[in-house]
Amino acid sequence: MSAPIRIPVPAAVGVFNAMHGAQHVVEATLLKDDAERELRRFRGPLLSVEDQGDRETVLADWHRADKVLAATALRPTQATGVLS
């Protein structure tokens, strides 16, 4: 099975979510994005011990952020005035 395709979120939607979402969710989203960016960096076939430790730390950060996001319902914490 192939990896899911990530569709980029427009900047206005990201700002809206940051303004109306829970603070720990916003922080987890930023942490996960940073970890994904770090994991996509080119790594040679033979990593040094320090690089392996850094990669494991980044993977732990990614998993921690993913756990927070998976356990949180994505709904605003305050009323937005938009009825659907």
Backbone as numpy.savetxt, mean C-alpha at the origin, in Angstrom:
# Nx Ny Nz CAx CAy CAz Cx Cy Cz
-1.92 -18.68 -12.60 -2.75 -17.51 -12.60 -1.87 -16.27 -12.60
-2.19 -15.32 -13.44 -1.36 -14.12 -13.54 -1.67 -13.15 -12.40
-0.76 -12.23 -12.19 -0.92 -11.23 -11.13 -2.04 -10.26 -11.52
-2.77 -9.75 -10.54 -3.83 -8.80 -10.87 -3.25 -7.51 -11.44
-4.00 -6.90 -12.32 -3.58 -5.65 -12.95 -3.97 -4.50 -12.04
-3.01 -3.65 -11.71 -3.29 -2.48 -10.87 -3.67 -1.32 -11.76
-4.84 -0.77 -11.52 -5.29 0.39 -12.26 -4.94 1.62 -11.44
-4.24 2.59 -12.03 -3.85 3.77 -11.26 -5.08 4.58 -10.83
-5.01 5.10 -9.62 -6.10 5.90 -9.07 -5.82 7.36 -9.40
-6.81 8.09 -9.94 -6.59 9.52 -10.19 -6.23 10.26 -8.91
-5.48 11.33 -9.05 -5.01 12.09 -7.88 -6.17 12.62 -7.05
-7.24 13.07 -7.70 -8.38 13.62 -6.96 -9.04 12.55 -6.10
-9.11 11.33 -6.58 -9.70 10.24 -5.80 -8.80 9.90 -4.62
-7.50 9.91 -4.83 -6.57 9.66 -3.73 -6.66 10.72 -2.65
-6.79 11.98 -3.04 -6.93 13.06 -2.07 -8.24 12.92 -1.31
-9.33 12.59 -2.01 -10.62 12.40 -1.35 -10.54 11.27 -0.33
-9.93 10.16 -0.71 -9.80 9.03 0.22 -8.94 9.39 1.42
-7.89 10.16 1.20 -7.02 10.56 2.31 -7.73 11.51 3.26
-8.59 12.38 2.71 -9.30 13.34 3.56 -10.40 12.68 4.37
-11.06 11.68 3.80 -12.23 11.09 4.45 -11.99 9.70 5.01
-10.82 9.16 4.84 -10.54 7.82 5.34 -9.90 7.84 6.71
-9.79 6.68 7.30 -9.14 6.55 8.60 -7.63 6.75 8.44
-7.01 7.36 9.43 -5.59 7.70 9.34 -4.71 6.45 9.21
-5.05 5.38 9.95 -4.22 4.18 9.87 -4.31 3.52 8.49
-5.44 3.69 7.81 -5.58 3.13 6.46 -4.74 3.93 5.47
-4.75 5.26 5.61 -3.95 6.11 4.73 -2.46 5.79 4.92
-2.03 5.65 6.17 -0.63 5.32 6.44 -0.27 3.94 5.89
-1.17 2.97 6.02 -0.91 1.63 5.50 -0.82 1.65 3.97
-1.67 2.45 3.33 -1.63 2.55 1.88 -0.30 3.13 1.41
0.16 4.19 2.08 1.44 4.78 1.72 2.60 3.81 1.97
2.55 3.10 3.08 3.60 2.13 3.40 3.63 1.00 2.37
2.47 0.54 1.95 2.41 -0.53 0.96 2.94 -0.06 -0.40
2.58 1.17 -0.79 3.09 1.70 -2.06 4.61 1.85 -2.02
5.13 2.34 -0.90 6.58 2.48 -0.77 7.27 1.12 -0.83
6.69 0.13 -0.17 7.28 -1.21 -0.17 7.25 -1.82 -1.57
6.14 -1.62 -2.30 6.07 -2.16 -3.66 7.10 -1.50 -4.56
7.29 -0.21 -4.41 8.29 0.50 -5.20 9.70 -0.02 -4.89
9.97 -0.27 -3.62 11.28 -0.79 -3.21 11.49 -2.22 -3.73
10.44 -3.02 -3.72 10.57 -4.41 -4.17 10.76 -4.51 -5.68
10.33 -3.49 -6.43 10.49 -3.51 -7.88 11.89 -3.08 -8.33
12.68 -2.56 -7.39 14.04 -2.17 -7.76 14.81 -3.38 -8.26
15.72 -3.13 -9.17 16.51 -4.23 -9.72 17.39 -4.82 -8.63
17.36 -6.12 -8.55 18.22 -6.86 -7.62 19.00 -7.87 -8.43
20.28 -7.93 -8.19 21.12 -8.89 -8.89 20.83 -10.30 -8.43
21.38 -11.27 -9.14 21.11 -12.67 -8.78 21.70 -13.05 -7.42
22.79 -12.42 -7.03 23.42 -12.72 -5.75 23.34 -11.49 -4.86
22.45 -11.53 -3.90 22.30 -10.40 -2.98 23.26 -10.55 -1.81
23.77 -9.43 -1.36 24.61 -9.48 -0.16 23.71 -9.73 1.06
24.32 -10.02 2.17 23.57 -10.29 3.40 22.76 -9.05 3.79
23.35 -7.86 3.63 22.65 -6.63 3.97 21.44 -6.42 3.07
21.62 -6.68 1.76 20.50 -6.52 0.82 19.38 -7.52 1.12
19.74 -8.74 1.48 18.72 -9.73 1.83 17.94 -9.29 3.06
18.64 -8.74 4.05 17.98 -8.24 5.24 17.07 -7.07 4.93
17.53 -6.16 4.06 16.69 -5.02 3.66 15.44 -5.50 2.94
15.61 -6.49 2.05 14.45 -7.01 1.31 13.45 -7.68 2.24
13.95 -8.42 3.22 13.04 -9.06 4.18 12.30 -8.02 5.03
12.97 -6.93 5.38 12.32 -5.86 6.12 11.22 -5.21 5.29
11.50 -4.97 4.01 10.50 -4.37 3.12 9.33 -5.33 2.94
9.60 -6.62 2.79 8.52 -7.60 2.67 7.65 -7.63 3.92
8.27 -7.52 5.09 7.51 -7.48 6.34 6.64 -6.24 6.40
7.17 -5.09 5.96 6.37 -3.86 5.92 5.18 -4.01 4.98
5.44 -4.63 3.81 4.37 -4.82 2.83 3.27 -5.71 3.41
3.66 -6.81 4.05 2.67 -7.73 4.62 1.89 -7.08 5.76
2.57 -6.27 6.57 1.90 -5.58 7.67 0.85 -4.60 7.12
1.22 -3.83 6.10 0.28 -2.89 5.49 -0.87 -3.62 4.81
-0.56 -4.73 4.14 -1.61 -5.50 3.47 -2.60 -6.06 4.48
-2.12 -6.48 5.63 -2.99 -7.01 6.68 -3.94 -5.92 7.20
-3.42 -4.71 7.38 -4.26 -3.59 7.84 -5.32 -3.28 6.80
-4.92 -3.23 5.53 -5.88 -2.89 4.47 -6.92 -3.99 4.28
-6.53 -5.24 4.44 -7.48 -6.35 4.27 -8.50 -6.39 5.41
-8.12 -5.91 6.58 -9.01 -5.96 7.74 -9.90 -4.73 7.87
-9.77 -3.78 6.96 -10.50 -2.52 7.08 -11.49 -2.39 5.94
-12.72 -2.05 6.29 -13.73 -1.77 5.27 -13.43 -0.41 4.66
-13.48 -0.32 3.35 -13.15 0.94 2.68 -14.39 1.82 2.58
-14.68 2.48 3.67 -15.78 3.45 3.67 -15.32 4.67 4.45
-15.84 5.84 4.09 -15.41 7.07 4.77 -15.75 7.04 6.26
-14.92 7.72 7.05 -15.16 7.79 8.49 -16.16 8.88 8.84
-16.42 9.79 7.91 -17.39 10.85 8.15 -18.31 10.94 6.93
-19.48 11.54 7.14 -20.45 11.67 6.05 -19.87 12.57 4.96
-20.06 12.17 3.71 -19.51 12.94 2.60 -20.56 13.76 1.88
-21.82 13.51 2.14 -22.88 14.24 1.47 -23.22 13.65 0.11
-22.57 12.58 -0.27 -22.83 11.93 -1.55 -23.70 10.71 -1.30
-24.83 10.66 -1.95 -25.73 9.52 -1.81 -25.61 8.64 -3.03
-25.49 7.36 -2.82 -25.37 6.46 -3.97 -26.55 5.53 -4.04
